Amino acid sequence: MMRIEQNEFEKTVNNYSDSMLRCAYTYCGNLTDAEDIVQEAFIRYLRKSPKFESETHKKAWLLRTVINLSKDLTRSFWHRKKTELTEDVIDESNSFKECEIRSAVQQLPEKFRIIVELYYGEGCTIEEITKITGIKRSTVGDRLKRAREMLRKIYEEDQR
């Protein structure tokens, strides 16, 4: 088993932790759970010590791991039964408009939220989203289009 050097691990954490956190938060809607998911993804990265073809491949692997862990959490008995509200994730560094957009995205069904987060939040192409999620290219494009329509409706309702 190959070991990951400390400086390589630190570089990976610095490069991808924000993206992973946003992705996890998109699924679970809770900052504390999202942080736990990212931590678990990095633990798996250390344990498995995978070899990657490129940085894009590494990012895709990390995001796919976060998605899988997020889905596992949202399906868990504990998560489904949890009823208390958790901390407010809007911090002072976010603009009001950004918080408004995040709130609108959180109102989308899960299958649309992750596509929007990867496309707009992470700057992934439709092809990259296809590889990360395992969803057909045409479905990704369709979900992105439908998500935009839903966000437009949410925005119009909020303006009334």
C-alpha positions in Angstrom: 0.0 0.0 0.0 1.4 3.4 -1.0 1.3 6.2 1.5 0.5 9.8 0.6 3.1 12.3 1.6 2.1 15.0 4.0 2.8 17.9 1.6 0.7 16.2 -1.1 -2.1 15.6 1.3 -2.0 19.2 2.5 -2.0 20.4 -1.1 -5.1 18.2 -1.8 -6.9 19.5 1.2 -6.1 23.1 0.3 -7.2 22.7 -3.3 -10.4 20.7 -2.9 -11.8 21.0 0.6 -14.0 24.0 -0.3 -15.4 22.3 -3.4 -16.1 19.2 -1.4 -17.7 21.1 1.4 -20.1 22.9 -1.0 -20.9 19.6 -2.7 -21.7 17.9 0.6 -23.7 20.8 1.9 -25.8 20.7 -1.3 -26.8 17.2 -0.4 -27.4 17.4 3.3 -28.2 21.1 3.9 -26.3 21.1 7.2 -22.8 22.5 7.6 -21.9 20.2 10.5 -22.9 17.1 8.5 -21.1 18.5 5.4 -17.9 19.0 7.4 -18.1 15.4 8.7 -18.6 14.1 5.2 -15.6 16.0 3.9 -13.5 14.7 6.8 -14.6 11.1 6.0 -13.8 11.5 2.3 -10.2 12.7 3.2 -9.8 9.7 5.6 -10.8 7.4 2.7 -8.3 9.2 0.4 -5.6 8.6 3.0 -6.5 4.9 3.5 -6.9 4.0 -0.1 -4.0 6.1 -1.4 -5.4 5.9 -5.0 -3.3 6.8 -8.0 -4.8 9.4 -10.3 -4.2 10.1 -14.0 -4.6 13.8 -13.5 -5.7 16.5 -11.1 -9.1 16.4 -12.8 -9.3 12.7 -12.1 -8.4 13.3 -8.4 -11.1 16.1 -8.1 -13.7 13.8 -9.7 -12.8 10.9 -7.3 -13.0 13.2 -4.2 -16.3 14.7 -5.3 -17.7 11.2 -6.2 -16.7 10.1 -2.7 -18.4 13.1 -1.1 -21.6 12.4 -3.1 -21.6 8.8 -2.1 -21.1 9.6 1.6 -23.7 12.3 1.4 -26.3 10.0 -0.1 -25.5 7.4 2.6 -26.1 10.0 5.3 -29.3 11.3 3.8 -30.6 7.7 3.6 -29.6 6.9 7.2 -32.2 6.4 9.9 -30.5 9.0 12.1 -30.6 11.7 9.5 -34.2 11.1 8.5 -35.4 11.2 12.1 -33.4 14.3 12.9 -35.9 17.2 13.4 -34.0 19.9 15.1 -32.8 22.9 13.1 -29.0 23.2 13.0 -26.8 26.3 12.8 -27.4 29.0 10.2 -24.7 28.7 7.5 -25.0 32.3 6.3 -21.8 33.9 7.5 -20.9 37.6 7.3 -18.5 37.1 4.4 -21.3 36.1 2.0 -23.2 38.8 0.2 -27.0 39.0 0.6 -27.4 38.1 -3.1 -25.2 35.0 -2.7 -27.1 33.9 0.3 -30.4 34.4 -1.5 -29.1 32.3 -4.4 -27.9 29.5 -2.1 -31.3 29.5 -0.4 -33.0 29.2 -3.8 -30.7 26.3 -4.8 -31.5 24.5 -1.5 -35.2 24.6 -2.4 -34.5 22.5 -5.5 -34.9 18.7 -5.4 -31.6 16.9 -4.7 -31.1 15.6 -8.2 -31.1 19.2 -9.5 -29.1 20.7 -6.6 -26.0 18.7 -7.2 -26.0 19.4 -11.0 -26.3 23.2 -10.3 -23.6 23.0 -7.6 -21.2 21.2 -9.8 -21.9 23.3 -12.9 -22.0 26.8 -11.3 -20.3 26.3 -8.0 -17.4 24.1 -9.2 -17.2 25.2 -12.8 -17.5 21.6 -14.1 -18.5 20.9 -17.7 -21.4 18.7 -18.5 -19.0 16.0 -19.5 -17.2 16.2 -16.1 -20.6 16.1 -14.3 -21.4 13.0 -16.3 -18.2 11.3 -15.1 -18.6 12.4 -11.5 -22.3 11.5 -11.1 -22.6 8.6 -13.5 -25.6 10.3 -15.1 -26.1 10.4 -18.9 -24.9 13.6 -20.6 -28.4 14.3 -22.0 -29.9 13.9 -18.5 -27.4 16.3 -17.0 -28.2 18.9 -19.7 -31.9 18.4 -19.2 -31.6 18.6 -15.4 -29.6 21.8 -15.7 -32.2 23.3 -17.9 -35.0 22.3 -15.6 -33.1 23.6 -12.6 -32.7 27.0 -14.2 -36.4 27.1 -14.9 -37.2 26.2 -11.3 -34.8 28.8 -10.0 -36.4 31.4 -12.2 -39.8 30.6 -10.7 -38.4 30.7 -7.2 -36.9 34.1 -7.9 -40.1 35.4 -9.4 -42.1 34.2 -6.4 -39.6 35.9 -4.0 -39.9 39.2 -5.9 -43.7 39.3 -5.4 
